[in-house]
């Protein structure tokens, strides 16, 4: 699988105790989770993961600085602390390196001072995050 070869294995080499919490999702599971029909999970292009004992802030920053290619990297709901997770995707031919914060916390959005994009089904997003930081 190109996702694992180009992204997942590199993360695993750095964080061998990583736990993948979501990978490929069939249509029924994707709908049950309330995820968008165009979710990269539906096509096997994305994983969500956590690393026990390591903050998602540190993982997000490691990914930005060390992954040579990816399509999308999302720091998901850091305000949830140990329930926060990282979403990363890879598609051959797509190397957007889009870095996004997903949060409903207004203070976290204000910290970055960028433009928010709202998705009423899945929360609030802010792109262009170059470094994860907390208040």
Secondary structure, 3 states (H helix, E strand, C coil): CHHHHHHHHHHHHHCCCEEEEECCCCHHHHHHCCCCCCCHHHHCCEEEEEECCCCHHHHHHHHHHHCCCCCEEEEECHHHHHHCEEEEECECCECCCEEEEECCCHHHHHHHCCCEEEECCCEEEEECCCCCCCC
